[in-house]
């Protein structure tokens, strides 16, 4: 008998797996290809975390595979940090996807079983706030349950280090090694949901995050002068950005805010868009219609975990132009450098971008005698440079062509 068939049979027979899981697996008992696909391997945790189809099986994302990953991570934490890991704990955030809240609690309960404290957000939370919350709460690391802009039948798992940066290759390699050593699911324990080691994150962290973001506003007077009449439409595309983005825009002084009402709902099916990816123009079809009706000046959209942003600018009445990641990043670099009166006083100023990002931003930086650091693809590599150069250089901004941007050092 094939190894995958043996694993399938084990899941059906073992009392460790619940009836709902067994019912789902029983429904495919005559589909050998589906059984093979679900059980021919364990989910692979890579340097960027993992994203996978939700479902029963070792090669699917479910509460049991989430426990396995978390147990491996817990073993890594305890081996590397010992009691410090238990005392400082892990921050856990999640997006609007199907089962994100369930998986987050499973993570917290698995960590608690290992004696590790967790700070679990009470509601869906943007990934950038997770990065902020880790050092803010003096945690040893963080986890976010998200599959970013992938289709609705996916979910995922990302791990962050104590600085709020996604785990880099070295750290990820050690974590992967621990995960791969776990072969027996039935030996993975979980604590109860009200374990005192599971602490709920209250609204004070939301406020601290917003206040931190507000300090990055370059020209408060400009917003003060134009905030009354400048029209902005923002859509979270059914994701986590709704509360934070609207609150931030209001608190810095923008008064005329619009949205696509249907896309404010926390809908893991992302039912109003083909894809919840702001890189795709189709994600903004409804926004453009509402924008035309209200003659808005700017349209902004974020992906489900709110770490990618797309922007459309009004170029004439009823006509909106989408800016791609290279264009928006270059504009951002020019705006920051051309208006920075203290640039000459900064120590070794630099921008960071990925190697697949265009050179326009680099050319602009060169004109201002600012270094460009090129990294491998993935924002974790930009974060890695920030952490490496903290004491020797001044970070201006980082970006990648896939609609990710960072000003300041809240990773």
N, C-alpha and C positions, 0 to 999 in steps of 0.2 A: 504494500500500500504506500502511496506517495506520502511524503512528510506533511504536505499541506492538508491532506485528508485526515491524517492523524491529529493534527492540531484542531481541525474543525470538529472532529469527534470528541476531543478533550473538552472543548468549550461547551458542547452539548451535554456532556456527561457530568462535568464538574459542578458541585454545589456552590462554588464560588461565584459563578455567573448567574445573573438573575433571570427570571422567567421571560421578561420582555426581550432580552438578548437572545435567549434560546428560541423564542417564537420567531424572531427575525431570521435566525439561522435555519430553522426548520423549513421556512418558506423557500429556501434555495437548495434543499437537499437533493433535487434532481438536476441541478445546474452545476456541473463539474467545473465549467470555466469560471463561473462566478465564485465558487468555493476556492478555486485556485487563486484567483485574483485577490481575494480577501485574506488568504492564509499562507501564501507562498513565502512571505517574509514578514518581519516586524517593521513597523513604521521606522523610517530612517530620519534621525535628527541630524540636521546639517549645521553648517556654520551660521546660517541665517535663521535657525529654528526649524519649524516644519509647518507645512500646510497639507491637509489631506481631506479626502471625502469622508463625511460623517457616516458611520454605520458600524455594525458588529464585525469583529474580526481583528486579527493582529496587524493587518495592513490598512486599517481604517481608524478614524479618530472616534473614540468612544470613552466612556468613563474609565474603562480598564486600561486602555493604552495611555490615557492621561495620567492615571495613577503610576504606571510603569515609568513614564518619563520623569514624573515628579519624584519618585523614589530614587531614581538615578541621580537626579539633581540634589536631593537631600543627602545622599551618600557623598556626593562631591563636596557639598557645603560642610558637612561634619568632618570629612577627612582633611579639608583645606583650612577651615576656620575654627572647628571645634566648638567650644562654648560660646565664642563670639557670634557664630551663626545663629545659635539659639536665642541669644540676648537681643541681637539687632533685628533679626527677622527679615522677611521678604514681603515686598509690596505686590499685590495682585490686582490687576485691572482687566476689564473685559469689554468687548464691543457688543453690538446689537444682533450679532448672528445667532442662529438657532443653537441652543444649548451652551452658549458662552457663559451664562450665569451658572449653569449646572457644573460645567467643567471647572470654573473658578473655585467653586465651593469644594469640589473633589480635590483640587490642588491644595487648598488650605487645610482640609482634613488629613491629607496624606502627610503634609509637612508637620502638622500638629502631632500626628502619631509618632513622628520622629523627634518630637520635642522642640520643633522649630516654630517660633512665633510667626504669624503673618498679619499683614495689614490689608484687609480685603475691602475694596471700594463697595459702597452700598448700591451704586447704580453704574450704568455704562459710563465709561470714562475715556477721553482721548488718550492715545498713546503718549503724546508729549507731556501730558500731566503725570503719567506714570513715571516718565524720566525725571520730572521735577520732584515728585514725591519721594523717590528713593533717597537722595541726599537730604532732603528736607526732613524726613522722618528718621534719618541716620540708619537706614536699613543696609543690609549686606548685599542686596540684589533685588531684582524684580522680575515679574512674569506678566505678560499680557496675552490674553486669549483672543486671537483675531486671525483672520485669513486675508487681512487687508482688502484689496479690491477683487479678490477671486470670486467665482460664481457662488451662488447662495448655498449650494450643497457642500461647500468646503468650510472648515474651520482650521485653526492653527494655534501654535504655541511658540512664543518668543521669550528668550531669557535675556535679562539686562544685568550689568554689573553694578557695583556700588556707586559709580559715578553717574549712573543713569544712561549709560551708553549700552547699546546692544552688545552682547558677548562677542568678543573678537575671536579669531581663529584659535589662538592658544587656549583660551578659557573653554571655548566650545569643544575642543579636542578632548580635554579632560572630562567634561560633562558627558560627552558621547561615549567615552570609554566606560564610565560608570553605568550609563543606561544599558549599554550592550551586554553587561554582565548579568542583567536581570532576565532570567528565562522562565521562572515560575511565578505566574501571576498570583496564585493562591497564597503566596507568602507576603504579599504586599498588604499592609494593614492601613486602615483609616480610622481617625478619631471621630467623635460625634460633632454635629454641626455647631453646637453651642460650647464647644471647648473654649476655655478662657484664653488659650493661645491664639485663637482666631479673633482678632480685633477688627472692628468695622471702622473704616475711614470716614470721618464726619466732614461736614461742609467747610470746616476751617481750612482744610487743605485746598479745596476749590478756590477759596478766597485768596489764599497765599499764592497760588499759581497765577491767578488773574492779576494780582498786584505785581508779581514778578514780570509778567508779560507786558504790563503797562509801562514799565521802566524802559522798554525797548523803543517806545514811540519817539521818533527823531524830532518831530516838530509839533509839539502840542498846540502852539499858536496857529499853525496852519489848519489843524483840525478845528480849532476854535472858530476860525474865520469862515471855513467852508462846511463844517459839520452840520450846520442847520439846513443846507440846501443840497448837499451832495448825496445822491441817491445810490444806495448799495442794496443789491439783492444777494442774499446768501442762502444756499441750500446745503443741508448736511447729507443729502442723498440717502436718507433713512439711517444715517450713522450716528456716531457719538458726539459730533461737533456742535450740535444744536445749542445746548445751554451755554457752553463756554464761549463760543464765537459771538452769539448775540449779546451776551453779558459784556464781553470785552469791547465790542463795537459801541455799545450804549455808554459804557463807563468812560471811554476816551472822548466821547462827544459827538458821535454820529447820530443824527435824529431821524433821518428818513431811511428806514430799513424795511426791506420787503423780502418775501420768501415764496416758495412754492409750498402751499399749505399741505398738500398730499405727501410731500417728502419730509415733513417734520416727524412723522411717525417712526418709531423704532421697529422697523420691519425687516426681519432677517431674510425675507424673500426678495427685498429690493424691488418691489412689484411695479414701480413706475418707470424703471429704467432697464435697458438691455443689460447694462453692466454698471455697477456703482463705482466706476473708475473715471475720475475727472480728466484723465488723459484722452478720453474718448469724447468727441464732440456731441455724440448722441445723448450722453448723460445730461446735457444741458438743454435738450429740446424744450422741455416744459419751462425751464428758467428763462429762456429767450422769449417765449410767448408772454410770460408775465412781465418780463423786462420791457418789452415793446409796449404793453398796455400802460405801464407806469413811467415810461421814458427814463429808466434807471441809467446811471452812468457807468456802473461797474457790476459785474456778476461774478460771484465767488462760489466755488463748490469744493467740498472735501470728501475724501473716501471714508469707508465705514469706521476706521479707527482714527481718522482725522490726522494722519501724518503725511498726506499728499494734498496739495491744493491746486485747483485749476482756476484760471482767471480769464474772463472775457471783458473787453473794454468797448464802450460805445464809440464808434468811429464817425457815425452820422446818425441822424434820426432813424431809429428802427433797425440799424445795422450794427452787429456786434462781431468783434474780431477776437478769436481765441489766440492767446499767447501760449506758445509751447514752452517746455521747461527750460530750454536753452535761452529763449528770448527773455522770459521773465527773470531768470537768474542773472542775465547780463544787465538788465534794467535795474535790478536790485543792487548789484555791485556798483554800477555807475551812480545811482542815487545816494548810496551810503558814502562812497569815497568823495564824490564831488561836494558833499555837504558836511563833511567831517572837519571842523575847524581845528581839532586836536590831532589830526592824522600825523603831522610832522613830529609830534611829541611821543607818539606811540613806539614802543620797543619792537622792532622787527615785525611790522604788520604783515599779515598774510590773509589770503582767501584760500579756501579748499574746494576742490571739485573732483568728480570722478573722471576716469580716463575716457569714458564714452561721451562725456559732456563736451560741447563745442568750445572752441578756443576764444570766443568773443569776450567772455568775462575775463580771461587771462590777459587779453590785449588791453582791455580797459584798466585792469589792475596795474599793468606795466606802465601805463601813462602816468599813474600816480605813485610810481616807485614802490609798488606793493607786490610782494612775492605771491606766486600761485603754487600751491601744493596739490599735485595730482595724486589721487588715490585709486585703489581698485573699486569696482562697482559695489555699492552698498553703503548706506549712511554710517554703518558701524565703523567703517574705515576713516571717515571724516571725524567721527567722535574719537577714534584712536589717536589721530593727529592732534586734536585739541588737548587731550589728556597728556600726550607726550610733550607738547610744547608750552604747557601752562606757565612755566616759570621763565621761559626764554623768549616768548613771542606773543604778539597781540593778535588774537583772532578777530577778523572783521565779519566774515560770513562764509557759509558753505552751501553748496547746492549740487543737485544732480539733474540730468535731463528728464528723469522720470517724475518730475513735479514735487521734489522734496527740497526744502529750503530751511536754513537755520541762521538766525541772527542772535548773537549772544551765546553763552555757553551752557544754557539749560538744554541738555541733550535729549 
